């Protein structure tokens, strides 16, 4: 379930590790952790908005069927 952006972030991490000194590797890991946190927050916002949408659509369809059956 990883998006292209998620894969890009993780691949950038793997490409940089082992190339630079320990101090720069720690900076890279912290930067990637920050990028992943932002991506997680964005995914959480999408989840909330889509769950509200799907709930409303389901209730609406249920109401339509109830009206059609009566």
Residue pairs with C-beta under 8 A, 6 or more apart in sequence:
2 10
3 39
5 39
6 36
6 39
9 32
9 35
9 36
9 39
10 32
12 32
13 28
13 29
13 32
16 25
16 28
17 25
17 28
18 25
20 28
